[in-house]
Amino acid sequence: MTTEQPARDMRVTILGSGTCVPSRRRSSCSVLVEAAGTKLLLDAGPGTMRRLLDAGTEIFDISMIFLSHFHPDHSGELVPFLFSSKYPDQSRRSTPLTLVAGAGFADFFNRLKAVYGHWIELESGLLRIEEMSSQIRDRRRFGPITVESIPVEHSPESVAFRITGAGGESVVYSGDTDISENLVSLARGADLFICESAFPDARKVRGHLTPSRAGEMAERAGVGQLVLTHFYPECEKADIEKECRTTYTGMLALAEDLMTLIPGSRQVAGQSTSV
């Protein structure tokens, strides 16, 4: 007798593939994940809400926001997102919004409230705050979705996330990090690995990865597909794919805003993909 497995239905859209540097082409960091009838964000840098609209999604469709760390290019749209959720009256948020981040997030949010007050406070029961451990691998269930986090090498609160859907499909999001054994462990066997590659190999910066270093970790983790993202302008002048190919042999894509991916498949909507 066989047990029927749930259908794999995860869909991932890169909302922002850039950095803090203003760009017409790339918004700051954010990824939309749709799975098991749930829509969530991984990071919410400036430009996230506009990119959501471009992707056919309203802010009221989002039920969870996961922040990899507190730097403005990853969290800068959080305040506008909450403010916008209070307006207009006829379509304001009616379903709870859960905000999740690493250690110290409750204090970070309270400091934001000290500045913005009721403008970012939602009605009772509509806003939930959760902290993931910044010391050990952590695991939580949010309905049919499993979320794991693990500390990475960037700032004290920095964590990477692994989202697993009801059908077992998985996406790992690195956030900002340097070389990290924790990240290799979290990404092991993932269908899709979205990994920062902020600077070319020749311009390595502490706390960030380059194409060959991201590729090395993806190769060791045995991921199904690697997507490089979080490109500073220096990356536009380098052959990022070639640098990554010195260490990585699997399926590879370079992120662009509004690129859509299906974990566990070879599909990258509207973009060319290297094999």
Buried (B, 14 or more C-beta within 10 A) or exposed (E): EEEEEEEBBBBBBBBBBBBBEEBEEBBBBBBBBBBBEBBBBBBBBBBBBEBBEBBEBEBBBBBBBBBBBBBEBBBBBBBBBBEBBBEEEEEBBEEEBBBBBBBBBEEBBEEBBEEEEEEBBBEEEBBEBBBBBBEEBBEEEBEBBBBBBBBBBBBEBBBBBBBBBBBBBBBBBBBBBBBBEBBBBBBBEBBBBBBBBBBBBEBBEEBBBBBBBBBBBBBBBEBBBBBBBBBBEBBEEBEBBEBBBEBBEBBBBBBBBBBBBBBBBEEBEEBEBBE
